[in-house]
Amino acid sequence: MRAELVAVGTELLLGQIVDTHSAFLSQELSELGIDVYFHTSVGDNRHRLQEVVHTAVSRSELVIFTGGLGPTDDDLTKETVAEVLGVRLVEHPPSKQVLEKVFQKYGLSVPPSNYKQALVFEDGTVFANPNGTAPGMAVTVGKTTCVLLPGPPTELYPMYHSQVRPFLEQIRSDDEVVVSKVLRFFGIGESHLVERIEGLIQHQDNPTIAPLAKEGEVTLRLTAKAVNRKQADAMIAPIEKEILQSVGQYVYGVDDETLEKAAVRSLAEQGKTVAVAESCTGGLLAGTLTSVSGCSAVFQSGIVCYSNEVKEHDLDVSRECLEKQGAVSMETALALAQGVSRRFRTDFGLSVTGVAGPQSVEEKPVGLVYVGVAEQGKPPRAYRFYFSGSREKIRIRAVKHALFILLECLRKGETTNEGI
């Protein structure tokens, strides 16, 4: 079944909001075996929306529209789709009652313009909206089904899961499902990764293998189309096994497991704790860790130690070390990791010190970063990196390398340079 998605709203074209609905719906449709061929964004303009609708229904069997179902004059999706398809709009009494109850709750009468939200396609399907006043709807004309969904995420997502997905499962043209598994890699670039598994990529068919470079890491999406999930998983398994045999040492997680999620999970599973000392990353490492739900069980504290005074007085870095080796040095990274672990009595101390730019520091180049790790019962270790790019990219890459080092400590018992 060939599908496309149309996001309606001038705010999308102005960059005031990002179209996350299309990403969500593409993933959901993929699981149903429905192929999405096009994404379109169009403003609240009747003429341009007419053109988009004409094009969409001429080439796709399923078109899903998001947004433009509100009560104002610039909410044009329903009226324009009805006009292009030649379908009448009729009043839907249950939706009208929802409108009236919502306004009565606040002691208000329904503005006349709001009643247009109770209009739906004649002989179509209506999706109730318990979280808002605009119902969703669908209608099939010829070989094309058009589905209209409200724009607010708190309305669209519950409506999709409870009503729209079951509807799509009934109308889809085949019984195939599409299942994807994402392997996440760190410490190897996209070109080197692809080179290592070139044979698999060249001969891919079903499952398919799609590499994607992200900031400082790479993912491989393995996608299989089959009659059910069990069969799809069985098709993916041997391909995944071959990939792991070749580059498995660089895999840190699957699907939506980020480096920080993997680190927090591993800490929790082993009942261990961590504290961080940050210079050039300025709290980004602590913020990344604490963005993970459940991190309070493993993350004790973090210190942003930009100045040498804080390094010396709060984290016991000796003045001699700072004067002779410098704040940006392997020795300081080691002392910071040990100091923060000792101060907060944690199993791990993690430190970052370096030059994020734009100017050099201590006659050391922009991009030079040291990451230190102190683990209870083991000698402290520090690693030197040279990162390129903007100040923000250097900071992000430093954080990701620090997390990977921590994760490798947790996984292997000690960190080596392999895979870093």
C-alpha positions, 0 to 999 in steps of 0.5 A: 500500500502506497502512502504519503503524509501531508502536514498542514500549517503555515507555522511549519513553513516558518520554522516555528514548530517542527513536524514530528507527526510525520516521523511518528506516522512513518514509523507506525505505518512501516510497522503495518507494512504500509510504504510511505513515499512522500512527506509534504508540508503546506501552509494554510492557503486554500489554493496551495492546499488544493494543489497538494491534495490533487497531487497526493490523491493522484499518486497514493492509496493512502493520504494522511493529513495532520493539522488544520481541523480547528475552528478558525478561518485558516483551518482549511484541511477538511473543507479543501479535501472535501472539495477536491474529492467531491464529498459533502460535509455533514453535521456529526451529532456526537461531535456537536455534543462534545463541543457543547459540553466543553463550552458548557463546562466553563459556562460559555456558549459555543461560538458559531465558528466552532460548530464547523468542527462538528462537520465530517465527511458524508459516509466516512469514518469518524474518530472520536477525540476525547482530548479535544474538540476536533474529531478525526475522520477518513473517507475513501474515494476510488482507490484512495483513502484520506485520513484527517487527524488533529494537529495537537500531539496530545490529541493525535497520538491517542487517537492514532493508537486507539482508533486510527491504527485498527482502521488502517489494519483493516484497509491495508492492501496486504498482510505484510508487516515491516520490522526494523532493528537498529544497531548503535555503534560508537568508535567507528566511522560510517565509511569504515563500518560500511567497508567492514560489512560491504558484502552484506550491503551489496547483496541486501534485499530483504532484510535491508541494511541502512547506515546512518551517521549521527553526531559522533556515532553510527547506526545500522537499521535492519528492516525486514518485510514479512507476514508477521513479526516472528518471521521478520525477526527470524529473517533479521537474526542471521544478518545481525549475527554476521554484522556482530561477528565483524564489528560487534565490538563497536556496538553499544546498544539497540533501537532507542538505547542511547549511550547515556541510557546504556550507561545508566542501565548498566550502573543500575544493574551492577548497583554502582554509582558515578560522579562527574567533574567537568571543565570544557563541557560545562555540565553537559555530561551531568545534564546528559546523564540526568536526562535519563529516567532513573538516573537518581539511583546511580548519579551522585553529583557533578562539579563544573570546574572551569577555574583552576581554583575550583579544581584545586580547592574542591577536587584536590588537584595539586597546584604543582600539577596545574602549574606544570602540566596545565588544566588541559592535561592527562594528569589533571584529568586523572586527578579530577576523576579521582577527586570527584569520586573520592569527594562523593564516595562513588564507584566511578569518577568521570572527568573531562578537561579540554579546549572547546574553542574558539581560542586555544588555551595554555598554548594547546589546540582547539579540540584537544580533550582529555577524559579521565576515569577513576574506578574503585579498586583499579588504577585511574586512566585517562584518554586523549582525543582530538576533535574537530568542528564547532565548539558545540560539536567538540563538547558533544563528542567529548561527552559521548566519548566519556559515556562510552569509556564509562560503559566500557568499564562497566562491560569489560571491567577495564577500559582499553583503547580498542573501540575508542 
